[in-house]
Amino acid sequence: MQKDSRLGIELRTSLLCSDLFEGERCLKKRPEWEIYRGSLYYFSTNKSSWTDSRRSCVGQKSDLVKIDSREEDLMEDDLEKFWIGLTDSKEEGKWLWVDGSPLNKSLSFWMPWEPDNLYKTDPAGEDCGGMGKKGGADDLICWFDQNCGLRRRSICEKSDEDGYYDDYDFDVDNSTEI
């Protein structure tokens, strides 16, 4: 039974990657990491706070995902909400990625009313960034700010500097294995 459960998790993770990178093929070398355009992505199956999610990513020599392109923000199916590597915990309203770089406002995907820093769930406000499907949209994932203590799944990202998939050859135009 546990093997079937693991297979379901792997299938779900594979679907997440193909949905996140619409029209591209995500290749796997390590079963738990998805390979896409020079980066490796891990879609957690456990829910945890933003801080614990980041700690888990760092423990895997990665960090919460930094969204650099529209392609990294696309999904199609009704997926859960995920923590991403965006926070304004150091200075309210100044959103930074976990690598310390500022949010490029021309490449941000906030819901129209976000970030709103609602104090409903925590008097300290909402300092952590997440992403999830925008209601009513078929293919648009939007960002939101939320209480960092909420339990969400997360997406970890790391570069291929460690050579995790050096033995793959890619057709760069189609991201397929040769």
C-alpha positions as CSV (number, residue, x, y, z in Angstrom):
1,M,0.0,0.0,0.0
2,Q,2.8,2.4,0.8
3,K,4.4,1.8,-2.6
4,D,1.1,2.7,-4.3
5,S,0.9,5.9,-2.2
6,R,4.5,6.9,-3.2
7,L,3.6,6.3,-6.8
8,G,0.6,8.6,-6.5
9,I,2.9,11.3,-5.0
10,E,5.4,10.9,-7.8
11,L,2.7,11.1,-10.4
12,R,1.1,14.2,-8.7
13,T,4.6,15.8,-8.6
14,S,5.2,15.1,-12.2
15,L,1.8,16.6,-13.2
16,L,2.7,19.7,-11.1
17,C,5.9,20.2,-13.0
18,S,4.2,19.8,-16.4
19,D,1.5,22.1,-15.4
20,L,3.9,24.7,-14.0
21,F,5.9,24.7,-17.2
22,E,3.1,24.4,-19.7
23,G,4.2,23.0,-23.1
24,E,7.6,21.8,-21.8
25,R,8.8,18.4,-20.8
26,C,10.3,18.1,-17.3
27,L,13.0,15.5,-17.2
28,K,13.9,13.6,-14.1
29,K,17.2,12.2,-12.9
30,R,16.4,12.1,-9.2
31,P,12.8,10.9,-8.7
32,E,11.9,13.7,-6.3
33,W,13.4,16.6,-8.4
34,E,12.1,18.0,-11.6
35,I,14.5,19.4,-14.2
36,Y,13.6,22.5,-16.2
37,R,15.8,25.0,-18.0
38,G,19.0,24.6,-15.9
39,S,17.2,24.5,-12.6
40,L,15.9,21.7,-10.4
41,Y,12.5,22.0,-8.6
42,Y,11.1,20.0,-5.7
43,F,7.4,20.2,-5.1
44,S,6.8,19.4,-1.4
45,T,4.1,16.9,-0.4
46,N,4.1,18.1,3.2
47,K,2.6,21.4,4.4
48,S,4.6,23.6,6.7
49,S,5.0,27.3,7.6
50,W,7.0,29.6,5.3
51,T,10.0,29.5,7.7
52,D,9.9,25.7,8.0
53,S,9.5,25.3,4.3
54,R,12.5,27.5,3.6
55,R,14.5,25.5,6.2
56,S,13.5,22.3,4.5
57,C,14.6,23.7,1.1
58,V,18.0,24.9,2.5
59,G,18.5,21.4,4.0
60,Q,18.3,20.1,0.5
61,K,20.9,22.6,-0.8
62,S,18.2,24.7,-2.4
63,D,15.8,27.6,-1.5
64,L,12.2,28.5,-2.0
65,V,11.6,29.2,-5.7
66,K,12.4,32.6,-7.2
67,I,10.0,33.2,-10.1
68,D,12.1,34.8,-12.9
69,S,9.7,34.4,-15.8
70,R,6.0,34.0,-16.8
71,E,6.7,30.4,-17.6
72,E,7.6,29.7,-14.0
73,D,4.3,31.1,-12.9
74,L,1.9,29.1,-15.2
75,M,-0.2,26.2,-14.1
76,E,-3.4,24.7,-15.5
77,D,-5.1,22.5,-12.9
78,D,-6.7,23.3,-9.6
79,L,-3.6,23.1,-7.5
80,E,-2.9,23.8,-3.9
81,K,-1.4,27.0,-2.7
82,F,2.4,27.0,-2.4
83,W,5.0,29.1,-0.6
84,I,7.4,30.9,-2.8
85,G,10.7,32.6,-1.9
86,L,9.2,36.1,-1.5
87,T,9.0,38.1,1.8
88,D,8.7,41.6,3.1
89,S,9.5,40.6,6.7
90,K,12.5,42.9,7.0
91,E,10.7,46.1,5.8
92,E,6.9,46.3,5.3
93,G,6.1,46.8,1.6
94,K,9.6,46.1,0.4
95,W,9.4,42.6,-1.2
96,L,12.6,40.7,-1.5
97,W,13.4,37.2,-2.9
98,V,15.2,34.8,-0.6
99,D,18.5,35.5,-2.4
100,G,18.1,39.2,-1.3
101,S,17.2,40.6,-4.7
102,P,14.3,43.0,-4.9
103,L,11.0,42.0,-6.6
104,N,10.9,43.2,-10.2
105,K,7.6,45.0,-10.2
106,S,7.2,44.6,-14.0
107,L,7.5,40.8,-13.4
108,S,5.1,40.2,-10.6
109,F,1.8,38.4,-10.5
110,W,0.0,39.7,-7.5
111,M,-3.8,39.3,-7.3
112,P,-5.4,42.7,-7.9
113,W,-5.9,43.4,-4.2
114,E,-2.6,42.0,-3.1
115,P,-0.3,42.4,-1.3
116,D,-2.8,43.6,1.3
117,N,-1.1,42.8,4.6
118,L,-4.3,41.8,6.3
119,Y,-4.1,41.7,10.1
120,K,-7.1,39.3,10.4
121,T,-5.0,36.2,11.0
122,D,-2.0,37.8,12.8
123,P,-1.5,41.2,14.3
124,A,1.9,41.2,12.7
125,G,0.4,41.1,9.3
126,E,1.2,39.1,6.2
127,D,4.9,39.0,5.3
128,C,5.3,35.8,3.2
129,G,4.5,35.3,-0.4
130,G,2.6,32.4,-1.9
131,M,1.0,31.5,-5.1
132,G,-2.2,29.7,-6.1
133,K,-4.8,29.6,-8.9
134,K,-6.7,32.8,-9.4
135,G,-10.4,32.2,-9.0
136,G,-12.1,31.9,-12.4
137,A,-8.9,31.9,-14.5
138,D,-8.1,28.8,-16.5
139,D,-4.4,29.2,-16.6
140,L,-3.3,32.0,-14.3
141,I,-1.6,31.6,-11.1
142,C,-1.4,34.7,-8.9
143,W,0.6,35.7,-5.9
144,F,-0.7,36.6,-2.4
145,D,0.8,37.7,0.9
146,Q,-0.2,35.6,3.9
147,N,0.6,34.9,7.5
148,C,4.0,33.1,7.5
149,G,2.8,30.6,10.0
150,L,0.1,29.1,7.8
151,R,0.8,25.6,6.6
152,R,1.3,25.3,2.8
153,R,3.2,23.1,0.4
154,S,6.3,24.7,-1.1
155,I,8.4,24.7,-4.2
156,C,12.2,24.5,-3.7
157,E,14.6,25.5,-6.5
158,K,18.3,25.0,-7.1
159,S,20.7,25.4,-10.0
160,D,22.5,22.5,-11.6
161,E,25.9,23.6,-10.2
162,D,26.2,20.3,-8.5
163,G,25.8,18.4,-11.8
164,Y,22.7,16.5,-11.0
165,Y,21.9,16.0,-14.6
166,D,25.2,16.3,-16.4
167,D,24.6,13.0,-18.2
168,Y,21.5,14.3,-19.9
169,D,21.7,15.8,-23.4
170,F,18.9,18.3,-24.2
171,D,17.3,19.6,-27.3
172,V,17.3,23.2,-26.0
173,D,14.4,24.3,-28.2
174,N,12.1,21.6,-27.0
175,S,13.6,20.7,-23.7
176,T,13.5,17.0,-24.6
177,E,16.1,14.3,-23.9
178,I,18.2,13.3,-26.9
